[in-house]
Amino acid sequence: MFKRVFSKHQVILFGGSKPIRCFTSNPRVQKSVEESSQEKLLKIAIIGVPNAGKSTFINRLANHRVCPTSSKVHTTRTASRTIVNYNDTQMIFFDTPGLVTNRELHKHNLESSFTSAYAHAIQHSNIIGVLHDVSNHWTRSELHPTVLKTLDRYKTFPSFLVLNKIDTLRSKRVLLDLVDKLTLSSLDGVRRKGAKEVEVDTKKLIGWANFNRVFMVSALTGNGMEGIMNFLNRKATTCPWEFTEGVHSDQSTETLIQDTVRARLLDFMPQEIPYTLECELEYLQKVRGVLYASVQVICPNVRIEKLVCGGADGKLHQITERVSSDLVEAFRMPISITITTTVRKNE
C-alpha cells in the first residue's frame, strides 16, 4: 500500500521496493568471454499507426512501466529503446511514434522527426513487429497504407503481425477472417494450407503476404504475450548484451518524467488542447532514497492555463496524483513531484 501526503500541486507517494537501476545511458556489459559467448541478442522495431497500443504492448512484454501511455494518439513523440532480458536473450524493443502523414504532423503540432524515427528504428533492428488494432471496426480490415509502404520499403527484413486488443472482440471468426485479409492468406510469401482465398486488388493492397508469424494478443490483459516472447527468443542470435542487467530503458530520468506528465495531460485535457502544451523539467534531485522533481507546463495563453488547472486547481491536482503513481511504478522508489503552470511568453 502507498501512503499519500498531499500539499498544493504535490503528491508524495511512499512505497514499493528498493530503487533499481531503471533509466541510464547505455552502459556496456562487463563480463567474461565465456559468459558473453552464451548471450543472445535481438533488436525489434515495433511500428503501427497512432493509438494501436505499441507502448502498452512493450510495457507488458517488459513487465515494467517503461513507455508512458495515454488514451489519445501521439503519446510517444520520439523513438526509445526498452530492454527485456529473457533467459539468455536480451531483447531491445524500439518504441516508435505512430506512422503519420504530413497533414497529421501539422494537425497535432508534431515534430518533423516523427517521419524519420521509425526508419531509424528499423535500420537498427533485426526484425519488424507490426501492431494492428482490431477494436476499430472502420480500420481493422486492412493495414494502413503507410504501414504497407514501410513494409515494402524494408521487405528484406523479417516481420511479424500482432493483432492487438482482441479482448474487445467476441467472435473468433472475425479474428480468423482478419488474419486471412491482413496476410493475404499467406506467410513468408507462401499461401497457407486451407486458408481462405482473398482477392488481391493490385491498385489497393490491404495486407502483407510476407509476415513470418501472426499473433493475437491483448496488451492490456497480457493474453497471448508469452507466445511472442518465445518466438522472439528463437529469432535471437549469439551476441554480447548491449545493456547491463537491471537497465530497462535508454531514456534518461528527465525525459521519462517529462513524457509521463505529457501523457497524463493528453488523458485529462480535451480535443487538441494537450498538443499545444509544453513540459519542462525545472528540478530533479534524489535525497535519502526519495526522488524530488518539479515540472512546469507551458500554456499558449491564460485561458488554456485555467483549463489545465481546473476549478480551485482541482484538475492539476488530479494530474499530479496520476503522474506520481506512474512514476512510482516506473522507478519503483518514492516520488515527490510538483507540477506548475505558466503562460508562454511572446517573443
QUIMO-V306024 format. One record per residue. PHI is phi in radians with two decimals (NA if undefined). Layout:
PHI, PHI
//
This chain:
NA, -1.76, -1.78, -1.81, -2.09, -1.75, -2.51, -1.06, 1.04, -2.44, -2.31, -1.90, -1.98, -1.98, 2.78, 1.51, -1.56, -1.10, -1.02, -2.12, -1.37, -1.80, -2.29, -2.37, -1.78, 0.81, -1.27, -1.45, -1.34, -1.85, -2.35, -1.26, -1.08, -1.14, -1.15, -1.13, -1.19, -1.61, -1.49, -2.21, -2.45, -2.56, -1.98, -2.17, -1.66, -1.75, -2.16, 2.81, -1.31, -0.98, 1.23, -1.33, 1.78, -1.09, -1.16, -1.10, -1.04, -1.19, -1.02, -1.18, -1.11, -1.39, 0.94, -2.84, -1.37, -1.90, -1.74, -1.04, -2.28, -2.68, -1.48, -1.76, -1.30, 1.11, -1.21, -1.44, -1.78, -2.40, -1.27, -2.37, -1.97, -1.97, -1.84, -2.21, -1.72, -2.28, 1.02, -1.62, -1.84, -1.83, -1.86, -1.95, -1.70, -1.60, -1.57, -1.87, -1.05, -1.05, -1.14, -2.27, -1.71, -1.08, -1.11, -1.22, -1.03, -1.29, -1.08, -1.82, 0.97, -1.65, -1.22, -1.14, -1.13, -0.96, -1.38, -2.02, -1.07, -1.17, -1.12, -1.08, -1.10, -1.11, -1.13, -1.85, -2.01, -1.78, -2.67, -1.92, -1.94, -1.76, -1.70, -2.22, -1.46, -1.63, -1.41, -1.51, -1.05, -1.44, -2.11, -1.28, -1.48, -2.72, -1.33, -1.07, -0.91, -1.16, -1.16, -1.10, -1.13, -1.17, -1.09, -1.19, -1.15, -2.02, -1.23, -1.40, -1.49, -1.13, -2.56, -2.44, -1.91, -2.09, -1.51, -1.74, 1.18, -1.19, -1.18, -1.54, -1.89, -1.69, -1.68, -1.21, -1.07, -1.06, -1.10, -1.12, -1.12, -1.13, -1.03, -1.08, -1.20, -1.34, -1.93, 0.95, 1.07, -2.35, -2.37, 0.93, 1.38, -2.00, -1.07, -1.26, -1.14, 1.39, -1.29, -1.19, -1.25, -2.03, -1.23, -1.80, -1.66, -1.11, -1.45, -2.52, -1.32, -2.00, -2.56, -2.26, -1.55, -1.87, -1.10, -1.28, -2.57, -2.18, -2.16, -2.00, -2.42, -2.21, -1.09, -1.21, -1.70, 1.60, -1.12, 1.52, -1.31, -1.08, -1.08, -1.18, -1.07, -1.15, -1.08, -1.19, -1.07, -1.25, -1.40, -1.20, -2.06, -1.08, -2.96, -1.08, -1.14, -1.66, -2.18, -1.29, -1.05, 1.69, -1.57, -1.92, -2.70, -1.61, -1.42, -1.29, -1.02, -1.04, -1.12, -1.08, -1.09, -1.08, -1.17, -1.19, -1.09, -1.07, -1.12, -1.27, -1.11, -1.08, -1.26, -1.58, -1.78, -1.41, 0.89, -1.60, -0.98, -1.08, -1.32, -1.67, -1.65, -2.13, -2.09, -2.24, -1.42, -1.72, -2.64, -2.64, -2.69, -1.78, -2.26, 0.89, 1.40, -2.04, -1.63, -1.82, -2.52, -2.37, -2.14, -1.87, -1.71, -1.66, -1.81, -1.22, -2.75, -1.13, -1.05, -1.15, -1.05, -1.13, -1.16, -1.13, -1.27, 1.31, -1.09, 0.93, 1.07, -1.12, -1.19, -1.10, -1.13, -1.12, -1.06, -1.07, -1.12, -1.17, -1.08, -1.03, -1.08, -1.07, -1.27, -1.07, -1.19, -1.29, -1.57, 0.97, -2.74, -1.06, -2.24, -2.24, -2.17, -2.01, -2.06, -2.12, -2.19, -2.64, -1.76, -1.04, -1.36, -1.33, -1.44
//
